Amino acid sequence: MKAALSIVTAGVVAACLLTASNAAAFTASTPITAPVARTDVIRVAMEPQGQVKPQFQRRMVRLATNEEPGTVIVDTNNKYLYLVEGNNRARRYGIGVGRDGFGWSGVVKVGRKAEWPGWTPPPEMIVREAKKGHKLPAFQEGGEDNPLGARAMYLYRNGNDTAFRIHGTNQPWSIGLNMSSGCIRMMNKDVMDLYDRVPVGTKVIVVGPGNKQGEVSYQDRGVDVLRTLFGG
């Protein structure tokens, strides 16, 4: 089991290192015959609820902000992503963020989206991970054991891909932790929910190291109890 988890961890850590210089599912499927490592990945991906601390479960919250409805605010310090809905309301999702040295900040946009995205690790990453004893594939098809999870939203700045993504994860227990190489990871059920609500072109404000996001006003005033209980 330890060996299997080691393989999973290596895949997810590598997922966001798209270049050497960048700091950067949970749906049940038909059982298949597969190596132990893959079986463990699918098991973890299918059981997110028991793996995540309660405060990082999706919530309706009261959020005081002057940002326009539809804006995404990523608070990497507190491990929350907010989808602003207006009238001091927002949807709050728990996230995993960049480990020490891989955090970042700025204002970007969703440049494109993909369902069950495939992953192509760059050659330098394959060589680097091989030196650590981790053999990476030349290309990994999308699926439950893919480090990018169920959905990916690719973040662009000035029309260029930043190499950072908001994506799902097959390691739901990593939500709330600093583990990634700069990408914003979410539980698969949450990234699927956000994916359906966020179109290409959405403004994304990432609050984090360096404060390159500039002035942004937001205050989380806690769970919106009435909306949580009755919806709306």
Residue pairs with C-beta under 8 A, 6 or more apart in sequence:
1 40
3 37
4 36
4 37
4 39
4 40
4 41
5 40
7 37
7 134
8 37
8 40
8 41
8 44
8 145
8 170
8 171
9 171
10 129
10 132
10 134
10 136
11 136
11 140
11 145
11 147
11 170
12 147
12 169
12 170
12 171
12 174
12 179
12 180
12 185
13 179
13 180
13 181
14 121
14 125
14 129
14 134
14 136
14 147
14 181
15 119
15 147
15 148
15 167
15 180
15 181
15 183
16 24
16 163
16 164
16 165
16 180
16 181
16 182
16 183
17 24
17 121
17 122
17 125
17 181
18 24
18 122
18 125
18 163
19 122
19 124
19 163
20 122
20 124
20 125
20 128
22 162
22 163
22 164
22 182
23 98
23 101
23 102
23 103
23 104
23 181
23 182
24 98
24 102
24 104
24 162
24 163
24 164
24 181
24 182
24 183
25 45
25 46
25 116
25 143
25 144
25 149
25 150
25 168
25 170
25 188
26 45
26 46
26 48
26 144
26 150
26 172
26 187
26 188
26 189
27 144
27 150
27 188
28 46
29 42
29 144
34 42
38 145
41 144
41 145
41 170
42 144
42 145
44 51
44 170
44 171
44 172
44 173
45 144
45 145
45 149
45 170
45 172
45 188
46 144
47 172
48 172
48 187
48 188
48 189
51 172
51 173
51 175
52 94
52 172
52 173
52 175
52 176
52 187
53 94
53 175
53 176
55 94
55 176
56 79
56 80
56 93
56 94
56 95
56 175
56 176
57 94
58 91
58 92
58 93
58 94
58 189
58 190
58 193
59 91
59 92
59 223
59 224
59 228
60 89
60 90
60 91
60 92
60 223
60 224
60 227
60 228
61 82
61 89
61 90
61 91
61 92
61 220
61 221
61 222
61 223
61 224
62 88
62 89
62 90
62 220
62 221
62 222
62 223
62 224
63 82
63 84
63 88
63 89
63 90
63 92
63 218
63 219
63 220
63 221
64 88
64 217
64 218
64 219
64 221
65 73
65 82
65 84
65 88
65 90
65 216
65 217
65 218
65 219
66 217
67 73
67 84
67 203
67 205
67 216
67 217
67 218
68 84
68 86
68 203
69 84
69 85
69 86
70 83
70 84
70 198
70 202
70 203
71 83
71 84
71 202
71 203
71 204
71 205
72 81
72 82
72 83
72 84
72 110
72 166
72 194
72 198
72 202
72 203
72 204
72 205
73 81
73 82
73 84
73 90
73 205
73 207
73 216
73 218
74 80
74 81
74 82
74 95
74 97
74 166
74 184
74 204
74 205
74 206
74 207
74 208
75 81
75 82
75 207
75 218
76 95
76 97
76 98
76 103
76 105
76 184
76 206
76 207
76 208
76 209
77 207
77 208
78 220
79 94
79 95
79 96
79 97
79 175
79 176
79 177
80 92
80 93
80 94
80 95
80 220
81 92
81 93
81 94
81 95
81 166
81 184
81 186
81 194
82 90
82 91
82 92
82 93
82 218
82 220
83 90
83 91
83 93
83 194
83 197
83 198
84 90
85 91
88 221
89 224
89 227
91 193
91 194
91 197
92 220
93 186
93 187
93 190
93 193
93 194
94 175
94 176
94 186
94 187
94 190
95 175
95 176
95 184
95 185
95 186
96 169
96 171
96 174
96 175
96 176
96 177
96 178
96 179
96 180
96 184
96 185
96 186
97 103
97 177
97 178
97 179
97 180
97 184
97 185
97 208
98 104
98 178
98 180
98 181
98 182
98 183
98 208
99 178
99 179
99 180
99 181
100 178
102 180
102 181
102 182
103 178
103 182
103 208
103 209
104 164
104 182
104 206
104 208
104 209
104 210
104 212
105 206
105 207
105 208
105 209
105 210
105 211
105 212
105 213
106 157
106 162
106 206
106 212
106 213
107 157
107 203
107 204
107 205
107 206
107 212
107 213
107 214
108 155
108 156
108 157
108 162
108 164
108 204
108 206
109 155
109 156
109 157
109 201
109 202
109 203
109 204
110 153
110 154
110 155
110 156
110 166
110 198
110 199
110 200
110 201
110 202
110 204
111 154
111 155
111 156
111 159
111 161
111 200
112 153
112 154
112 156
112 200
113 151
113 152
113 153
113 154
113 195
113 198
113 200
114 142
114 151
114 152
114 154
115 142
115 150
115 151
115 195
116 142
116 143
116 146
116 150
116 151
117 142
117 146
117 148
117 151
117 152
117 167
118 139
118 140
118 141
118 142
118 146
119 139
119 140
119 142
119 146
119 147
119 148
120 138
120 139
120 140
121 129
121 136
121 137
121 138
121 140
125 136
126 136
126 138
129 135
129 136
130 136
140 146
140 147
142 148
144 170
145 170
146 170
147 169
147 170
148 165
148 167
148 168
149 167
149 168
149 169
149 170
149 185
149 186
149 188
149 191
150 168
150 188
150 191
150 192
151 167
151 168
151 188
151 191
151 192
151 194
151 195
152 165
152 166
152 167
152 168
152 191
153 165
153 166
153 167
153 191
153 194
153 195
153 198
154 161
154 165
155 161
155 162
155 164
155 165
155 166
155 204
156 162
163 182
164 182
164 183
164 184
165 183
165 184
166 183
166 184
166 185
166 186
166 191
166 194
166 204
167 183
167 184
167 185
167 186
167 191
168 185
168 186
168 187
168 188
168 190
168 191
168 192
169 175
169 185
169 186
169 187
169 188
170 188
171 179
171 185
172 187
172 188
174 180
174 185
175 185
175 186
175 187
179 185
184 206
186 194
205 213
205 216
206 213
207 213
207 216
226 232
